[in-house]
Amino acid sequence: MTLNYIWVGFLLVGFVVGLIRVLGYYYRDFFADALQITFSKADLNVFKSMFDSTFTSAETSISIVIYLIGIMTLWLGIMRVAERGGAIEILSKLVNPFFCRLFPELPKNHPAFGSMIMNISANMLSLDNAATPMGLKAMEELQEANPKSDTASNAQIMFLVLNTSGLTVIPVTVMAYRAAEGAANPSDIFVPILIATYFSTVAGLVAVAIRQRINLMNAVVLGYLGGGTAIIASIIYFVNQMDQEQIGVFTTFSGTFIIMSVITFFMVLAVKKRINVYEAFIEGAKEGFQVAVTIIPYLVAMLFAIGIFRASGAMDILLDAIRFIVVGIGVNADFVEALPTAMMKPLSGSGARGMMIEAMQTYGADSFTGRLASTFQGSTETTFYTLAVYYGAVNIQKTRYTVTCGLIADLAGIIAAIFICYQFFYTA
């Protein structure tokens, strides 16, 4: 329902803004004298621009999907090899001691632990199709231990906030869209997304822990958080010692090297388990083709609405207002053009995807704005959609402080993404 309001809102606001511009042109003398606002002949042609954008957006959508079919087919094939080879099980074993401390109300061997860890591990590897059923199963198992069936339990809130904070190891989808938009190195946002999602996860975890009075001073918890923070801090410190050219070399090498190393690791695991790697790849690749084709109507719909919103001038008005506020408080405002992606992501994944594509097409996939929008897309989660699906599956009506903590995680991810992208990609 939220996406419906957003989509219709884009169209209605675009139409109203276009109408105001046309009326402003016919009464331009009044506006110039009374409000110091100037309207030109371009304002008279705004509806033609909006109409033309509908064809452009449809053509763009199909062009993107045609390229995306190959990329998604490749990567979901690789991810299926990872799944069959046991990569998720390895991640599960690595984080199980940590999880036991975060869910003190659950018995040590509660079945929900396995489902939660599998869900978050799958999300880390961008295995969305595998993550969702695991997450729904985890919610059902947590619901069995919930003393109030209509109210979210502490364990359910912690799980959902960790889920929506979106810690990502391999941002497959974002890299695929960057490749489709002609990015010279689609994986250059790998490290920024990793860092931003880490901060998002930590912020969400701490927010929930404070509300639930979970002791984060535990040696195991501190070990995990301290180790992860030390790695991220080291990367940031290392990058701060470089100039812009060196940062470019670093992001190119680190992103491609780590991803190729992970792919190789997946293959080795699968071979070791005597999995037919080729058949596993083909199985996942078929799913990748289906996924790419499935998103066509969603992509057309969102780019259509966003195209009208932008062609009407409404997007420029919104960004100018935000830019005015940001400059007024003395902050560099170059990040504002990418902000619509961050603002949309908690509400709608497809909407944010459309905003990201719009940013890359307008400013270039390798521009600061294009890279920042890509990082926003990969470092925040569709919080409201996820809560609706997961809580709806177990008939939870009272979500308590889940939304607040989820938005804290999203905000931390957005701030971290801005900071990191300024460090990695910004040139004055």
ZAMARGU-4260 file (C-alpha; in steps of 0.2 Angstrom, whole numbers, plus 5000, padded with zeros to 4 digits):
<rodrens>
0) 5000/5000/5000 | 5014/5012/5004 | 5022/5009/4987 | 5005/5013/4979 | 5004/5030/4988
5) 5022/5034/4983 | 5019/5030/4965 | 5002/5040/4963 | 5010/5054/4973 | 5024/5055/4960
10) 5012/5057/4946 | 5000/5069/4955 | 5014/5080/4962 | 5022/5080/4945 | 5005/5085/4937
15) 5002/5099/4949 | 5020/5106/4948 | 5018/5106/4929 | 5001/5115/4930 | 5009/5128/4941
20) 5023/5131/4929 | 5011/5133/4914 | 5000/5146/4924 | 5016/5154/4930 | 5021/5157/4912
25) 5004/5165/4907 | 5005/5176/4923 | 5024/5178/4923 | 5023/5197/4925 | 5013/5195/4941
30) 5025/5182/4948 | 5040/5192/4943 | 5034/5208/4951 | 5026/5201/4967 | 5037/5185/4971
35) 5052/5188/4961 | 5050/5172/4952 | 5054/5171/4933 | 5045/5159/4921 | 5051/5156/4903
40) 5044/5147/4888 | 5052/5131/4894 | 5039/5131/4908 | 5025/5132/4894 | 5032/5116/4887
45) 5033/5106/4903 | 5019/5094/4899 | 5027/5090/4882 | 5043/5086/4892 | 5033/5075/4904
50) 5025/5066/4890 | 5041/5063/4881 | 5048/5056/4898 | 5035/5042/4898 | 5043/5035/4881
55) 5060/5037/4887 | 5058/5029/4903 | 5049/5013/4895 | 5064/5012/4883 | 5077/5014/4896
60) 5068/5000/4907 | 5069/4987/4893 | 5087/4992/4889 | 5092/4990/4907 | 5083/4973/4909
65) 5091/4966/4893 | 5108/4969/4900 | 5103/4964/4917 | 5097/4947/4911 | 5115/4942/4908
70) 5122/4949/4924 | 5109/4942/4935 | 5110/4925/4927 | 5129/4925/4930 | 5128/4930/4948
75) 5113/4920/4954 | 5122/4905/4946 | 5137/4909/4957 | 5127/4912/4972 | 5118/4895/4970
80) 5135/4887/4970 | 5139/4896/4986 | 5123/4890/4994 | 5125/4872/4989 | 5144/4872/4993
85) 5140/4877/5011 | 5145/4895/5012 | 5130/4900/5022 | 5133/4886/5035 | 5151/4892/5037
90) 5145/4910/5040 | 5132/4903/5053 | 5145/4894/5063 | 5156/4910/5063 | 5142/4921/5071
95) 5133/4908/5082 | 5142/4912/5098 | 5138/4931/5095 | 5120/4927/5092 | 5117/4918/5108
100) 5122/4933/5118 | 5110/4944/5108 | 5095/4934/5111 | 5096/4930/5130 | 5077/4926/5131
105) 5079/4911/5119 | 5086/4894/5125 | 5103/4890/5119 | 5098/4877/5106 | 5082/4885/5101
110) 5078/4881/5082 | 5076/4899/5078 | 5095/4902/5080 | 5098/4892/5064 | 5085/4900/5054
115) 5090/4918/5059 | 5108/4915/5056 | 5104/4907/5039 | 5093/4922/5034 | 5106/4935/5039
120) 5120/4925/5031 | 5110/4924/5015 | 5107/4943/5015 | 5125/4946/5017 | 5128/4936/5001
125) 5114/4945/4992 | 5104/4928/4991 | 5087/4937/4993 | 5077/4923/4987 | 5085/4911/5000
130) 5084/4924/5014 | 5066/4927/5013 | 5059/4910/5017 | 5073/4908/5030 | 5067/4924/5038
135) 5049/4919/5038 | 5053/4903/5046 | 5063/4911/5059 | 5049/4923/5063 | 5037/4908/5065
140) 5049/4899/5077 | 5052/4915/5087 | 5033/4917/5088 | 5031/4900/5096 | 5042/4907/5110
145) 5032/4924/5111 | 5021/4925/5126 | 5010/4939/5118 | 5005/4933/5101 | 4999/4950/5095
150) 5015/4959/5101 | 5033/4959/5095 | 5044/4950/5107 | 5062/4956/5111 | 5069/4942/5101
155) 5058/4946/5085 | 5063/4965/5086 | 5082/4961/5088 | 5081/4949/5073 | 5071/4961/5062
160) 5082/4976/5065 | 5098/4965/5062 | 5089/4960/5046 | 5084/4977/5040 | 5101/4985/5044
165) 5107/4975/5029 | 5125/4970/5032 | 5131/4966/5015 | 5147/4956/5010 | 5144/4955/4991
170) 5131/4968/4984 | 5127/4958/4968 | 5112/4968/4963 | 5119/4985/4964 | 5135/4979/4955
175) 5124/4972/4941 | 5114/4989/4939 | 5131/4998/4939 | 5137/4987/4925 | 5121/4989/4915
180) 5123/5008/4916 | 5141/5007/4909 | 5151/5009/4925 | 5170/5007/4922 | 5172/4997/4937
185) 5155/4991/4944 | 5163/4984/4960 | 5171/5000/4966 | 5157/5003/4978 | 5160/4986/4986
190) 5171/4993/5001 | 5160/5008/5004 | 5144/4997/5005 | 5153/4985/5017 | 5158/4999/5028
195) 5141/5008/5028 | 5131/4992/5031 | 5143/4988/5045 | 5139/5005/5054 | 5121/5003/5050
200) 5121/4986/5058 | 5130/4991/5074 | 5119/5006/5076 | 5103/4996/5075 | 5111/4983/5087
205) 5116/4996/5100 | 5098/5004/5099 | 5089/4988/5102 | 5102/4983/5115 | 5099/4999/5125
210) 5080/4996/5124 | 5081/4978/5129 | 5095/4981/5142 | 5106/4968/5134 | 5124/4968/5141
215) 5135/4972/5127 | 5150/4972/5138 | 5151/4953/5137 | 5168/4947/5131 | 5161/4938/5116
220) 5150/4953/5110 | 5165/4965/5113 | 5176/4953/5103 | 5165/4952/5088 | 5160/4971/5088
225) 5178/4976/5092 | 5186/4965/5079 | 5173/4971/5066 | 5176/4989/5071 | 5195/4988/5071
230) 5194/4981/5053 | 5183/4995/5047 | 5193/5008/5056 | 5209/5002/5048 | 5201/5003/5031
235) 5196/5021/5034 | 5213/5026/5041 | 5222/5017/5027 | 5211/5027/5014 | 5214/5043/5023
240) 5232/5042/5020 | 5229/5041/5001 | 5226/5054/4988 | 5211/5053/4976 | 5221/5043/4962
245) 5227/5030/4975 | 5210/5028/4982 | 5204/5024/4965 | 5217/5011/4963 | 5213/5004/4980
250) 5194/5002/4977 | 5197/4995/4960 | 5209/4982/4966 | 5201/4978/4983 | 5184/4976/4976
255) 5189/4965/4961 | 5202/4955/4971 | 5190/4951/4986 | 5175/4947/4975 | 5186/4935/4964
260) 5193/4927/4979 | 5176/4924/4987 | 5170/4916/4970 | 5185/4905/4970 | 5182/4900/4988
265) 5164/4896/4984 | 5170/4885/4970 | 5182/4876/4981 | 5169/4873/4994 | 5157/4865/4981
270) 5171/4854/4974 | 5176/4848/4991 | 5158/4844/4995 | 5157/4834/4978 | 5144/4846/4972
275) 5141/4846/4953 | 5146/4864/4951 | 5141/4866/4933 | 5123/4860/4937 | 5122/4870/4953
280) 5127/4886/4942 | 5114/4882/4929 | 5101/4880/4942 | 5104/4897/4949 | 5107/4905/4932
285) 5089/4899/4927 | 5082/4908/4942 | 5093/4924/4938 | 5085/4925/4921 | 5067/4923/4929
290) 5071/4937/4941 | 5078/4949/4928 | 5062/4946/4917 | 5050/4948/4933 | 5056/4965/4937
295) 5052/4973/4920 | 5034/4979/4925 | 5041/4986/4941 | 5055/4995/4933 | 5044/5002/4920
300) 5032/5008/4932 | 5044/5017/4944 | 5055/5025/4930 | 5039/5031/4922 | 5033/5039/4938
305) 5050/5046/4943 | 5053/5052/4925 | 5037/5063/4926 | 5041/5069/4943 | 5058/5074/4937
310) 5052/5082/4920 | 5039/5092/4929 | 5053/5101/4939 | 5047/5094/4956 | 5063/5084/4959
315) 5073/5100/4957 | 5062/5110/4969 | 5064/5096/4982 | 5083/5095/4980 | 5085/5114/4980
320) 5075/5115/4996 | 5086/5102/5004 | 5102/5110/4997 | 5097/5127/5004 | 5095/5119/5021
325) 5111/5109/5020 | 5121/5125/5014 | 5113/5135/5027 | 5121/5124/5041 | 5138/5125/5032
330) 5139/5107/5025 | 5145/5102/5008 | 5129/5099/4998 | 5136/5089/4983 | 5128/5073/4991
335) 5110/5080/4989 | 5108/5074/4971 | 5109/5056/4977 | 5098/5058/4992 | 5082/5053/4984
340) 5088/5035/4983 | 5092/5035/5002 | 5075/5043/5006 | 5065/5030/4996 | 5075/5015/5001
345) 5066/5012/5018 | 5049/5014/5009 | 5052/5004/4993 | 5066/4994/4986 | 5059/4996/4968
350) 5057/5014/4971 | 5075/5017/4977 | 5081/5006/4963 | 5072/5018/4951 | 5080/5033/4959
355) 5097/5025/4959 | 5096/5022/4940 | 5089/5039/4937 | 5104/5046/4946 | 5117/5036/4936
360) 5108/5041/4920 | 5108/5059/4924 | 5125/5061/4932 | 5134/5046/4926 | 5137/5029/4934
365) 5155/5034/4938 | 5151/5051/4945 | 5151/5055/4963 | 5132/5056/4963 | 5130/5039/4954
370) 5142/5030/4965 | 5134/5038/4981 | 5117/5033/4975 | 5123/5015/4972 | 5130/5015/4989
375) 5114/5021/4997 | 5105/5007/4987 | 5116/4994/4995 | 5118/5001/5012 | 5100/5004/5018
380) 5085/4992/5018 | 5067/4992/5014 | 5062/4994/5032 | 5044/4996/5031 | 5041/4983/5018
385) 5051/4970/5028 | 5042/4974/5044 | 5025/4972/5035 | 5030/4955/5027 | 5038/4947/5042
390) 5026/4954/5056 | 5011/4950/5044 | 5017/4932/5042 | 5014/4929/5061 | 5000/4941/5064
395) 5010/4954/5075 | 5000/4970/5077 | 5010/4979/5090 | 5028/4982/5084 | 5034/4992/5099
400) 5050/5001/5095 | 5055/4991/5079 | 5052/5005/5067 | 5062/5017/5078 | 5077/5006/5079
405) 5076/5001/5061 | 5076/5019/5055 | 5091/5023/5067 | 5100/5009/5058 | 5095/5016/5041
410) 5100/5034/5046 | 5117/5027/5052 | 5120/5019/5035 | 5115/5034/5026 | 5127/5045/5036
415) 5141/5032/5034 | 5138/5031/5016 | 5140/5050/5013 | 5156/5050/5023 | 5164/5035/5015
420) 5159/5041/4997 | 5167/5058/5001 | 5183/5049/5006 | 5183/5037/4991 | 5175/5046/4977
425) 5174/5065/4979 | 5184/5077/4969 | 5180/5095/4971
</rodrens>
